[in-house]
Structure formats: structure tokens, C-alpha cells
Amino acid sequence: MNEINLLINNYPELSLCSDSISALLDILKTSFSTGGKLLLCGNGGSASDCEHISGELLKSFNSTRNLSDKDKMKFKNRLLSDKLQYGLPCISLPSFSSVITAVSNDTSPSLIFAQQVFVLGGKNDVLLALSTSGTSENIVLAAETAKAKDMKVVSITGKKPSPLSEISDAAVCIPFSETYRIQELTVPVYHAVCAMLENEFFP
């Protein structure tokens, strides 16, 4: 049973999201395969999810990602050669508190993520935007900036059509309206995605 089928088996409410999860996964695979990186943005609980996702991708998740013998030989320090792990490049934009407060103070609070996307984003990169409403201005502006940078935009949001879901190349619309329900089901969705990415790049 693959990860999406397992996800649906454990959370039948997400059966309507299987195609969009697959589409999101394909976009991430293409990006990482071509040297791209993942930028993540979200507010509140979604900001915490951004850090959570980056933690799963930057180091081992379910399986070990030990260095190859060839790469181990690049290090004289055994701690580095034995303990470093392969990962997938991603940046949690809510983690940059100095940039966020500077942008908020100097330009506009609505640009806290757009500014980072504009500077850090590139053609092969992907923005993963998390918003339970899909209407948060700073998230939508970040998505608009990503599209202007020729980036792909993927999102996890709620069931209501929104500016975020409309601009996204793949939008996983959790079939609930209540914020806490959307947040509860967001976690298993991105855990499944992280597991599938790990299986793809670190079998």
C-alpha cells in the first residue's frame, strides 16, 4: 500500500484530496530533481507546520540517510562522516524573525513572506503555502511573488475556494471549514508527502 492509499485508509475524509496530493508531490519531485528548493510560509499554527516540514526534509524521517562511502571520505572528522545525513533543501520563511520584523517595520507587514520569496526564490523552486482560509494577505502576496519568479506554488488549505487555491499549481483543499479540523488533517498530509519524497530520493 503506497503512502497516499495508507493516508486515505487512516483518514477517509481525505479521499477527495488524493489527486491533489499526488499533483503536489509530482511538483516537489520535479523541483528537487532539477536542483530546486522548497520555500514554506504560513501564519500561526501553519508557521509551526513550516518548521515541522523542514525538520522532516532536512534530515532523516522514516529511513536512514547515511552518507555514501565516497562522501564520508571528504571528512576527516568521524562525527561528521558518521552522523551527517542527506536531506532535501527547504527554507521555513516564518523562522526568519529579524527579516519579518524589519519588513513589517520598514515596508508593510503584508510583505513579510513576499520579500523573502522575491530574494530567495528561483525558477526551479517551489513555494508551499499553508493557510486554513486561503485568504491571508501575506500568504497570497507570497504566492503572487512566487509566480512572478517563475516558481511553482503548491498549497494546503481548507475546502472553500480562495485566492490561494486559485493561484496554486496544486492545492490540497482539506474538506473542512473549521480551522482546527483543517490543521489536524494537514499534519498527516504533509507527513505522507515527506515519506514519499524520502522514498523517492533516499530509497
N, CA, C and O of each residue as an XYZ file, in Angstrom:
812
protein
N       0.855     -1.199      0.000
C       0.000      0.000      0.000
C       0.889      1.246      0.000
O       1.711      1.411      0.901
N       0.736      2.134     -1.003
C       1.562      3.330     -1.014
C       1.069      4.333      0.031
O       0.020      4.154      0.649
N       1.862      5.395      0.205
C       1.588      6.325      1.294
C       0.244      7.043      1.147
O      -0.424      7.312      2.146
N      -0.155      7.353     -0.085
C      -1.438      8.039     -0.265
C      -2.587      7.107      0.079
O      -3.542      7.517      0.739
N      -2.507      5.861     -0.358
C      -3.559      4.900     -0.012
C      -3.619      4.671      1.489
O      -4.699      4.547      2.068
N      -2.442      4.614      2.114
C      -2.396      4.447      3.567
C      -3.003      5.656      4.262
O      -3.729      5.518      5.246
N      -2.700      6.839      3.744
C      -3.260      8.069      4.299
C      -4.779      8.057      4.220
O      -5.454      8.367      5.202
N      -5.323      7.700      3.061
C      -6.773      7.672      2.880
C      -7.404      6.591      3.748
O      -8.498      6.769      4.284
N      -6.707      5.479      3.880
C      -7.210      4.402      4.728
C      -7.335      4.859      6.179
O      -8.295      4.513      6.869
N      -6.354      5.639      6.634
C      -6.360      6.115      8.023
C      -7.252      7.335      8.218
O      -7.793      7.555      9.302
N      -7.400      8.119      7.162
C      -8.198      9.352      7.242
C      -9.131      9.398      6.025
O      -8.835     10.095      5.054
N     -10.239      8.674      6.062
C     -11.149      8.606      4.902
C     -11.647      9.974      4.436
O     -12.025     10.134      3.275
N     -11.649     10.963      5.337
C     -12.096     12.304      4.961
C     -11.231     12.901      3.856
O     -11.660     13.806      3.140
N     -10.010     12.388      3.725
C      -9.081     12.943      2.748
C      -9.172     12.277      1.382
O      -8.352     12.551      0.505
N     -10.152     11.414      1.192
C     -10.270     10.709     -0.088
C     -10.433     11.683     -1.258
O      -9.973     11.403     -2.366
N     -11.080     12.815     -1.019
C     -11.272     13.813     -2.068
C      -9.971     14.528     -2.432
O      -9.906     15.230     -3.441
N      -8.948     14.350     -1.616
C      -7.689     15.080     -1.810
C      -6.605     14.243     -2.479
O      -5.501     14.742     -2.701
N      -6.886     12.998     -2.804
C      -5.828     12.108     -3.281
C      -5.171     12.637     -4.559
O      -3.947     12.601     -4.683
N      -5.962     13.120     -5.497
C      -5.398     13.620     -6.755
C      -4.547     14.862     -6.535
O      -3.479     15.001     -7.131
N      -5.019     15.764     -5.682
C      -4.266     16.997     -5.450
C      -2.984     16.720     -4.668
O      -1.979     17.400     -4.873
N      -3.005     15.736     -3.778
C      -1.783     15.359     -3.066
C      -0.768     14.788     -4.047
O       0.422     15.094     -3.963
N      -1.231     13.967     -4.969
C      -0.348     13.408     -5.992
C       0.249     14.515     -6.857
O       1.432     14.476     -7.197
N      -0.578     15.505     -7.212
C      -0.100     16.610     -8.037
C       0.945     17.433     -7.291
O       1.963     17.821     -7.863
N       0.689     17.696     -6.019
C       1.650     18.425     -5.189
C       2.964     17.661     -5.107
O       4.040     18.245     -5.233
N       2.870     16.358     -4.897
C       4.062     15.519     -4.797
C       4.869     15.553     -6.089
O       6.095     15.660     -6.047
N       4.205     15.465     -7.224
C       4.896     15.473     -8.513
C       5.653     16.782     -8.729
O       6.767     16.784     -9.254
N       5.049     17.878     -8.326
C       5.711     19.182     -8.471
C       6.964     19.237     -7.605
O       7.999     19.736     -8.045
N       6.881     18.732     -6.387
C       8.047     18.732     -5.499
C       9.138     17.815     -6.028
O      10.318     18.161     -5.978
N       8.757     16.656     -6.533
C       9.750     15.735     -7.103
C      10.503     16.391     -8.255
O      11.728     16.308     -8.334
N       9.765     17.040     -9.140
C      10.393     17.700    -10.283
C      11.348     18.787     -9.824
O      12.444     18.924    -10.367
N      10.939     19.555     -8.833
C      11.780     20.634     -8.332
C      13.075     20.098     -7.737
O      14.163     20.542     -8.105
N      12.962     19.152     -6.826
C      14.159     18.614     -6.175
C      15.057     17.899     -7.188
O      16.281     17.929     -7.062
N      14.463     17.270     -8.170
C      15.241     16.540     -9.183
C      16.047     17.481    -10.077
O      17.054     17.083    -10.662
N      15.598     18.720    -10.176
C      16.282     19.688    -11.032
C      17.083     20.710    -10.234
O      17.419     21.781    -10.741
N      17.385     20.374     -8.986
C      18.214     21.245     -8.164
C      17.473     22.370     -7.480
O      18.093     23.303     -6.970
N      16.153     22.294     -7.462
C      15.361     23.334     -6.817
C      15.267     23.133     -5.313
O      15.699     22.116     -4.770
N      14.698     24.115     -4.670
C      14.484     24.050     -3.229
C      13.039     24.412     -2.903
O      12.311     24.946     -3.740
N      12.647     24.112     -1.681
C      11.287     24.367     -1.230
C      11.283     25.512     -0.237
O      12.015     25.480      0.752
N      10.467     26.521     -0.490
C      10.216     27.596      0.463
C       8.845     27.363      1.078
O       7.907     26.972      0.382
N       8.724     27.600      2.379
C       7.462     27.359      3.072
C       7.021     28.615      3.806
O       7.841     29.320      4.393
N       5.708     28.896      3.772
C       5.202     30.031      4.538
C       3.837     29.708      5.117
O       3.068     28.932      4.551
N       3.557     30.316      6.248
C       2.282     30.134      6.939
C       2.249     31.002      8.179
O       3.293     31.455      8.648
N       1.064     31.238      8.713
C       0.883     32.053      9.911
C       0.436     31.194     11.086
O      -0.232     30.177     10.897
N       0.801     31.597     12.289
C       0.321     30.910     13.487
C       0.695     29.443     13.513
O       1.870     29.088     13.411
N      -0.326     28.578     13.652
C      -0.078     27.147     13.657
C       0.555     26.677     12.363
O       1.348     25.735     12.366
N       0.214     27.320     11.261
C       0.796     26.954      9.968
C       2.277     27.311      9.905
O       3.044     26.656      9.199
N       2.687     28.352     10.645
C       4.110     28.678     10.730
C       4.860     27.544     11.416
O       5.966     27.182     11.015
N       4.239     26.988     12.462
C       4.846     25.841     13.142
C       4.935     24.647     12.204
O       5.913     23.899     12.237
N       3.915     24.464     11.365
C       3.940     23.373     10.387
C       5.094     23.554      9.401
O       5.706     22.574      8.977
N       5.391     24.799      9.035
C       6.518     25.048      8.130
C       7.819     24.544      8.737
O       8.625     23.915      8.051
N       8.027     24.816     10.013
C       9.235     24.344     10.678
C       9.224     22.826     10.800
O      10.261     22.177     10.663
N       8.057     22.272     11.057
C       7.916     20.821     11.177
C       8.298     20.144      9.857
O       9.069     19.184      9.848
N       7.763     20.644      8.757
C       8.054     20.055      7.448
C       9.543     20.145      7.131
O      10.142     19.180      6.656
N      10.135     21.306      7.396
C      11.558     21.458      7.101
C      12.385     20.496      7.943
O      13.419     20.005      7.489
N      11.940     20.223      9.160
C      12.641     19.258     10.000
C      12.594     17.846      9.450
O      13.528     17.069      9.649
N      11.510     17.506      8.758
C      11.389     16.165      8.185
C      12.212     16.018      6.904
O      12.653     14.920      6.567
N      12.414     17.123      6.197
C      13.092     17.057      4.907
C      14.602     17.275      4.994
O      15.353     16.725      4.189
N      15.048     18.067      5.958
C      16.464     18.398      6.050
C      17.306     17.290      6.670
O      18.535     17.327      6.608
N      16.640     16.304      7.268
C      17.341     15.154      7.844
C      16.452     13.928      7.680
O      15.397     14.000      7.050
N      16.876     12.813      8.245
C      16.115     11.577      8.089
C      14.722     11.698      8.698
O      14.525     12.397      9.692
N      13.768     11.013      8.094
C      12.386     10.993      8.569
C      12.054      9.578      9.024
O      12.092      9.295     10.221
N      11.729      8.688      8.095
C      11.450      7.291      8.438
C      12.655      6.381      8.247
O      12.812      5.388      8.958
N      13.498      6.720      7.292
C      14.629      5.855      6.977
C      15.939      6.583      7.204
O      15.969      7.809      7.314
N      17.026      5.819      7.275
C      18.335      6.436      7.451
C      18.795      7.055      6.143
O      18.462      6.569      5.062
N      19.553      8.118      6.248
C      20.083      8.793      5.055
C      21.581      8.977      5.216
O      22.107     10.068      4.997
N      22.253      7.927      5.592
C      23.686      7.997      5.845
C      24.455      8.346      4.576
O      24.020      8.041      3.465
N      25.592      8.982      4.758
C      26.428      9.351      3.629
C      27.010      8.115      2.957
O      27.236      7.084      3.591
N      27.243      8.246      1.665
C      27.923      7.174      0.933
C      29.383      7.132      1.367
O      29.892      8.099      1.933
N      30.048      6.027      1.107
C      31.462      5.906      1.454
C      32.272      7.003      0.781
O      33.207      7.542      1.374
N      31.914      7.336     -0.463
C      32.621      8.387     -1.191
C      32.497      9.722     -0.482
O      33.484     10.444     -0.340
N      31.296     10.057     -0.035
C      31.104     11.334      0.649
C      31.715     11.324      2.046
O      32.197     12.351      2.524
N      31.694     10.166      2.699
C      32.312     10.083      4.026
C      33.797     10.412      3.968
O      34.346     10.992      4.905
N      34.446     10.041      2.869
C      35.881     10.257      2.740
C      36.251     11.734      2.601
O      37.428     12.086      2.680
N      35.258     12.600      2.395
C      35.513     14.035      2.286
C      35.731     14.678      3.652
O      36.145     15.834      3.743
N      35.452     13.926      4.708
C      35.547     14.478      6.059
C      36.626     13.761      6.868
O      36.706     12.532      6.862
N      37.438     14.525      7.549
C      38.434     13.945      8.457
C      37.821     13.665      9.827
O      38.246     12.752     10.535
N      36.832     14.452     10.186
C      36.172     14.303     11.484
C      35.145     13.182     11.405
O      34.211     13.248     10.606
N      35.316     12.148     12.236
C      34.421     10.996     12.202
C      32.994     11.353     12.598
O      32.044     10.728     12.127
N      32.838     12.351     13.456
C      31.486     12.766     13.847
C      30.720     13.243     12.621
O      29.537     12.942     12.462
N      31.399     13.987     11.759
C      30.753     14.468     10.542
C      30.479     13.332      9.568
O      29.367     13.212      9.053
N      31.462     12.511      9.315
C      31.290     11.446      8.324
C      30.281     10.396      8.767
O      29.585      9.809      7.939
N      30.202     10.161     10.067
C      29.306      9.113     10.560
C      27.900      9.606     10.850
O      26.953      8.821     10.801
N      27.741     10.896     11.153
C      26.438     11.375     11.632
C      25.702     12.314     10.681
O      24.486     12.473     10.791
N      26.423     12.939      9.746
C      25.699     13.788      8.795
C      24.754     12.930      7.955
O      25.030     11.762      7.681
N      23.639     13.532      7.555
C      22.624     12.821      6.770
C      22.267     13.620      5.521
O      22.364     14.847      5.508
N      21.857     12.919      4.484
C      21.354     13.599      3.291
C      19.988     14.214      3.589
O      19.271     13.761      4.481
N      19.645     15.242      2.836
C      18.347     15.889      3.009
C      17.921     16.586      1.735
O      18.630     16.571      0.729
N      16.762     17.191      1.797
C      16.223     17.953      0.673
C      16.186     19.429      1.075
O      15.729     19.757      2.169
N      16.664     20.320      0.202
C      16.801     21.730      0.574
C      15.459     22.437      0.726
O      14.655     22.480     -0.205
N      15.237     22.982      1.896
C      14.000     23.721      2.144
C      14.264     24.824      3.162
O      15.177     24.729      3.982
N      13.456     25.858      3.092
C      13.613     27.024      3.963
C      12.255     27.386      4.544
O      11.299     27.629      3.807
N      12.177     27.421      5.866
C      10.955     27.832      6.555
C      10.986     29.345      6.744
O      11.683     29.851      7.623
N      10.240     30.056      5.929
C      10.286     31.512      5.946
C       9.808     32.139      7.268
O      10.325     33.193      7.639
N       8.847     31.544      7.995
C       8.446     32.151      9.266
C       9.551     32.145     10.322
O       9.427     32.816     11.346
N      10.624     31.399     10.085
C      11.696     31.289     11.072
C      12.608     32.507     11.096
O      13.378     32.685     12.039
N      12.528     33.351     10.061
C      13.435     34.495      9.953
C      12.840     35.711     10.662
O      12.317     36.622     10.020
N      12.926     35.714     11.982
C      12.266     36.758     12.771
C      12.841     38.147     12.510
O      12.096     39.126     12.501
N      14.146     38.249     12.299
C      14.742     39.567     12.055
C      14.243     40.162     10.741
O      13.922     41.348     10.671
N      14.180     39.323      9.695
C      13.684     39.806      8.406
C      12.210     40.169      8.512
O      11.783     41.210      8.012
N      11.432     39.306      9.168
C       9.992     39.543      9.296
C       9.718     40.865     10.003
O       8.881     41.647      9.552
N      10.415     41.121     11.106
C      10.168     42.362     11.853
C      10.693     43.571     11.098
O      10.108     44.651     11.176
N      11.796     43.400     10.364
C      12.317     44.527      9.580
C      11.356     44.905      8.459
O      11.067     46.083      8.248
N      10.865     43.900      7.746
C       9.914     44.173      6.663
C       8.641     44.792      7.220
O       8.111     45.748      6.655
N       8.153     44.247      8.324
C       6.932     44.779      8.944
C       7.095     46.240      9.323
O       6.176     47.043      9.163
N       8.274     46.573      9.827
C       8.528     47.930     10.298
C       8.840     48.895      9.166
O       8.420     50.052      9.192
N       9.578     48.414      8.171
C      10.108     49.320      7.145
C       9.238     49.442      5.901
O       9.220     50.489      5.254
N       8.517     48.374      5.563
C       7.690     48.437      4.346
C       6.229     48.155      4.679
O       5.427     49.083      4.793
N       5.876     46.868      4.835
C       4.483     46.519      5.149
C       4.433     45.118      5.739
O       5.114     44.224      5.237
N       3.642     44.896      6.795
C       3.508     43.551      7.356
C       2.997     42.526      6.346
O       3.254     41.331      6.487
N       2.277     42.991      5.336
C       1.730     42.063      4.347
C       2.811     41.494      3.428
O       2.546     40.568      2.660
N       4.023     42.039      3.501
C       5.096     41.625      2.604
C       6.150     40.755      3.280
O       7.211     40.508      2.707
N       5.865     40.287      4.502
C       6.907     39.571      5.249
C       7.396     38.311      4.540
O       8.567     37.949      4.658
N       6.516     37.649      3.812
C       6.928     36.450      3.069
C       7.244     36.771      1.614
O       8.142     36.164      1.030
N       6.529     37.705      1.028
C       6.767     38.081     -0.366
C       8.195     38.572     -0.557
O       8.841     38.234     -1.549
N       8.695     39.372      0.391
C      10.064     39.880      0.286
C      11.076     38.739      0.273
O      12.026     38.749     -0.511
N      10.866     37.759      1.143
C      11.786     36.622      1.210
C      11.703     35.771     -0.056
O      12.724     35.318     -0.574
N      10.498     35.560     -0.546
C      10.325     34.779     -1.777
C      11.008     35.480     -2.950
O      11.641     34.834     -3.785
N      10.874     36.801     -3.005
C      11.461     37.567     -4.104
C      12.980     37.420     -4.135
O      13.578     37.317     -5.206
N      13.600     37.410     -2.959
C      15.065     37.342     -2.886
C      15.577     35.907     -2.954
O      16.591     35.643     -3.600
N      14.893     34.984     -2.301
C      15.392     33.614     -2.176
C      14.898     32.679     -3.270
O      15.533     31.659     -3.538
N      13.779     33.004     -3.905
C      13.158     32.089     -4.859
C      13.806     32.123     -6.224
O      14.284     33.163     -6.678
N      13.816     30.961     -6.879
C      14.352     30.838     -8.223
C      13.442     30.007     -9.103
O      12.428     29.481     -8.644
N      13.806     29.890    -10.362
C      12.940     29.290    -11.367
C      12.544     27.851    -11.053
O      11.402     27.466    -11.302
N      13.455     27.055    -10.517
C      13.158     25.644    -10.249
C      12.610     25.402     -8.846
O      12.380     24.257     -8.458
N      12.401     26.469     -8.089
C      11.955     26.344     -6.706
C      10.429     26.257     -6.614
O       9.705     26.564     -7.561
N       9.978     25.831     -5.450
C       8.538     25.711     -5.178
C       8.223     26.440     -3.881
O       8.989     26.373     -2.920
N       7.103     27.130     -3.859
C       6.579     27.701     -2.618
C       5.438     26.824     -2.127
O       4.466     26.601     -2.849
N       5.554     26.331     -0.910
C       4.452     25.630     -0.260
C       3.816     26.595      0.725
O       4.430     26.968      1.724
N       2.588     26.998      0.441
C       1.868     27.964      1.254
C       0.804     27.253      2.072
O      -0.021     26.519      1.527
N       0.824     27.468      3.364
C      -0.151     26.853      4.270
C      -1.072     27.938      4.807
O      -0.612     28.899      5.425
N      -2.361     27.787      4.574
C      -3.336     28.753      5.071
C      -4.687     28.075      5.169
O      -5.223     27.612      4.163
N      -5.241     28.009      6.362
C      -6.528     27.326      6.528
C      -7.651     28.054      5.803
O      -8.612     27.426      5.358
N      -7.537     29.382      5.681
C      -8.569     30.156      4.999
C      -8.258     30.341      3.521
O      -9.167     30.440      2.697
N      -6.985     30.388      3.189
C      -6.586     30.674      1.814
C      -6.725     32.133      1.434
O      -6.578     32.496      0.267
N      -7.011     32.979      2.434
C      -7.235     34.401      2.151
C      -6.231     35.312      2.843
O      -6.279     36.525      2.641
N      -5.339     34.779      3.640
C      -4.380     35.615      4.364
C      -3.554     36.424      3.367
O      -2.916     35.861      2.477
N      -3.571     37.736      3.523
C      -2.944     38.609      2.522
C      -1.458     38.325      2.361
O      -0.954     38.289      1.239
N      -0.747     38.123      3.472
C       0.698     37.916      3.347
C       1.028     36.600      2.637
O       2.072     36.484      1.995
N       0.144     35.620      2.753
C       0.359     34.340      2.079
C       0.049     34.476      0.581
O       0.804     33.992     -0.262
N      -1.049     35.125      0.268
C      -1.434     35.303     -1.138
C      -0.394     36.151     -1.875
O      -0.057     35.858     -3.022
N       0.109     37.185     -1.229
C       1.132     38.025     -1.854
C       2.433     37.248     -2.065
O       3.137     37.465     -3.051
N       2.744     36.354     -1.147
C       3.926     35.497     -1.328
C       3.740     34.594     -2.538
O       4.672     34.387     -3.315
N       2.524     34.053     -2.696
C       2.226     33.193     -3.839
C       2.306     33.975     -5.145
O       2.835     33.477     -6.138
N       1.780     35.198     -5.144
C       1.853     36.031     -6.348
C       3.301     36.337     -6.709
O       3.666     36.360     -7.885
N       4.113     36.569     -5.697
C       5.537     36.841     -5.932
C       6.231     35.615     -6.493
O       7.058     35.723     -7.398
N       5.897     34.455     -5.960
C       6.490     33.210     -6.458
C       6.165     33.003     -7.934
O       7.036     32.619     -8.714
N       4.931     33.251     -8.315
C       4.549     33.088     -9.721
C       5.320     34.074    -10.607
O       5.706     33.737    -11.726
N       5.540     35.291    -10.100
C       6.304     36.280    -10.857
C       7.753     35.850    -11.026
O       8.422     36.271    -11.970
N       8.241     35.009    -10.112
C       9.607     34.490    -10.177
C       9.674     33.176    -10.952
O      10.706     32.505    -10.935
N       8.607     32.806    -11.620
C       8.527     31.555    -12.389
C       8.650     30.318    -11.510
O       9.127     29.274    -11.953
N       8.217     30.446    -10.269
C       8.186     29.314     -9.355
C       6.818     28.624     -9.431
O       5.829     29.225     -9.850
N       6.783     27.373     -9.026
C       5.518     26.684     -8.830
C       5.011     27.001     -7.421
O       5.797     27.191     -6.493
N       3.695     27.055     -7.281
C       3.069     27.283     -5.983
C       2.171     26.097     -5.662
O       1.304     25.731     -6.455
N       2.383     25.504     -4.499
C       1.502     24.450     -4.004
C       0.983     24.888     -2.640
O       1.624     25.681     -1.951
N      -0.157     24.380     -2.260
C      -0.750     24.851     -1.015
C      -1.536     23.750     -0.320
O      -1.977     22.780     -0.936
N      -1.694     23.936      0.978
C      -2.621     23.136      1.780
C      -3.543     24.122      2.469
O      -3.085     24.990      3.212
N      -4.838     23.996      2.230
C      -5.798     24.967      2.725
C      -7.114     24.255      3.042
O      -7.168     23.026      3.085
N      -8.180     25.041      3.264
C      -9.480     24.465      3.576
C     -10.314     24.229      2.331
O      -9.845     24.402      1.206
N     -11.563     23.829      2.552
C     -12.404     23.411      1.421
C     -12.962     24.565      0.608
O     -13.335     24.373     -0.549
N     -13.029     25.772      1.192
C     -13.635     26.890      0.474
C     -12.707     27.405     -0.622
O     -11.510     27.562     -0.381
N     -13.228     27.670     -1.816
C     -12.408     28.296     -2.858
C     -11.823     29.601     -2.330
O     -12.486     30.338     -1.599
N     -10.584     29.880     -2.704
C      -9.897     31.041     -2.144
C      -8.879     31.575     -3.145
O      -8.539     30.890     -4.110
N      -8.390     32.799     -2.919
C      -7.330     33.323     -3.788
C      -6.100     32.421     -3.813
O      -5.441     32.297     -4.845
N      -5.788     31.791     -2.679
C      -4.616     30.923     -2.627
C      -4.820     29.667     -3.464
O      -3.943     29.287     -4.240
N      -5.968     29.022     -3.311
C      -6.205     27.800     -4.079
C      -6.272     28.091     -5.581
O      -5.880     27.255     -6.396
N      -6.765     29.271     -5.941
C      -6.885     29.626     -7.351
C      -5.528     29.863     -8.004
O      -5.339     29.544     -9.177
N      -4.582     30.423     -7.249
C      -3.275     30.732     -7.814
C      -2.328     29.536     -7.756
O      -1.283     29.538     -8.407
N      -2.689     28.522     -6.984
C      -1.802     27.378     -6.780
C      -1.791     26.447     -7.987
O      -2.814     26.232     -8.638
N      -0.608     25.900     -8.270
C      -0.492     24.882     -9.311
C      -1.052     23.552     -8.824
O      -1.507     22.732     -9.622
N      -1.017     23.346     -7.522
C      -1.667     22.192     -6.891
C      -2.108     22.623     -5.503
O      -1.290     23.070     -4.699
N      -3.401     22.490     -5.217
C      -3.953     22.902     -3.931
C      -4.637     21.709     -3.265
O      -5.600     21.157     -3.798
N      -4.137     21.324     -2.111
C      -4.776     20.279     -1.317
C      -5.796     20.979     -0.423
O      -5.425     21.644      0.544
N      -7.054     20.832     -0.741
C      -8.131     21.513     -0.016
C      -8.755     20.542      0.981
O      -9.622     19.743      0.627
N      -8.307     20.621      2.224
C      -8.842     19.766      3.277
C     -10.352     20.012      3.377
O     -10.772     21.164      3.486
N     -11.178     18.954      3.344
C     -12.628     19.135      3.229
C     -13.336     19.551      4.521
O     -14.324     18.939      4.929
N     -12.815     20.594      5.150
C     -13.446     21.156      6.344
C     -13.308     22.665      6.315
O     -12.459     23.209      5.608
N     -14.152     23.341      7.092
C     -14.097     24.795      7.201
C     -13.505     25.246      8.527
O     -12.925     26.328      8.617
N     -13.652     24.413      9.563
C     -13.141     24.785     10.878
C     -11.612     24.742     10.884
O     -11.004     23.767     10.444
N     -11.008     25.813     11.389
C      -9.547     25.932     11.374
C      -8.875     24.739     12.028
O      -7.928     24.184     11.472
N      -9.350     24.334     13.204
C      -8.670     23.262     13.923
C      -8.767     21.930     13.192
O      -7.842     21.121     13.265
N      -9.876     21.687     12.484
C     -10.007     20.439     11.727
C      -9.056     20.425     10.534
O      -8.443     19.405     10.222
N      -8.947     21.565      9.881
C      -8.013     21.668      8.755
C      -6.590     21.432      9.248
O      -5.821     20.705      8.618
N      -6.242     22.050     10.376
C      -4.898     21.890     10.929
C      -4.626     20.446     11.341
O      -3.528     19.930     11.135
N      -5.631     19.803     11.921
C      -5.458     18.412     12.355
C      -5.120     17.495     11.181
O      -4.302     16.584     11.315
N      -5.746     17.736     10.039
C      -5.540     16.862      8.885
C      -4.384     17.315      8.001
O      -3.922     16.569      7.138
N      -3.925     18.529      8.220
C      -2.756     18.993      7.474
C      -1.526     18.181      7.832
O      -0.707     17.871      6.966
N      -1.391     17.834      9.105
C      -0.196     17.107      9.561
C      -0.048     15.744      8.881
O       1.024     15.466      8.344
N      -1.063     14.885      8.877
C      -0.891     13.616      8.171
C      -0.664     13.772      6.678
O       0.001     12.939      6.062
N      -1.214     14.841      6.083
C      -0.982     15.071      4.653
C       0.495     15.326      4.401
O       1.096     14.687      3.538
N       1.086     16.253      5.147
C       2.495     16.536      4.847
C       3.425     15.454      5.355
O       4.530     15.311      4.832
N       3.017     14.685      6.356
C       3.827     13.534      6.741
C       3.870     12.506      5.612
O       4.917     11.920      5.339
N       2.737     12.294      4.963
C       2.698     11.351      3.834
C       3.563     11.863      2.693
O       4.287     11.091      2.065
N       3.491     13.150      2.424
C       4.300     13.734      1.354
C       5.784     13.603      1.680
O       6.579     13.242      0.813
N       6.160     13.893      2.919
C       7.569     13.772      3.321
C       8.043     12.329      3.199
O       9.168     12.075      2.767
N       7.190     11.392      3.577
C       7.560      9.974      3.472
C       7.766      9.573      2.018
O       8.705      8.841      1.702
N       6.901     10.044      1.139
C       7.017      9.694     -0.277
C       8.239     10.343     -0.914
O       8.885      9.742     -1.772
N       8.558     11.557     -0.503
C       9.768     12.202     -1.005
C      11.010     11.452     -0.535
O      11.967     11.280     -1.290
N      10.984     11.015      0.704
C      12.116     10.246      1.216
C      12.280      8.930      0.455
O      13.399      8.539      0.123
N      11.189      8.262      0.182
C      11.252      7.019     -0.576
C      11.784      7.247     -1.990
O      12.467      6.394     -2.557
N      11.456      8.421     -2.548
C      11.885      8.743     -3.904
C      13.373      9.043     -3.981
O      14.074      8.546     -4.862
N      13.843      9.858     -3.055
C      15.217     10.352     -3.157
C      16.223      9.603     -2.284
O      17.427      9.680     -2.525
N      15.745      8.886     -1.281
C      16.650      8.153     -0.393
C      16.114      6.737     -0.153
O      15.832      6.362      0.985
N      15.973      5.946     -1.240
C      15.364      4.615     -1.087
C      16.260      3.669     -0.275
O      15.898      2.513     -0.054
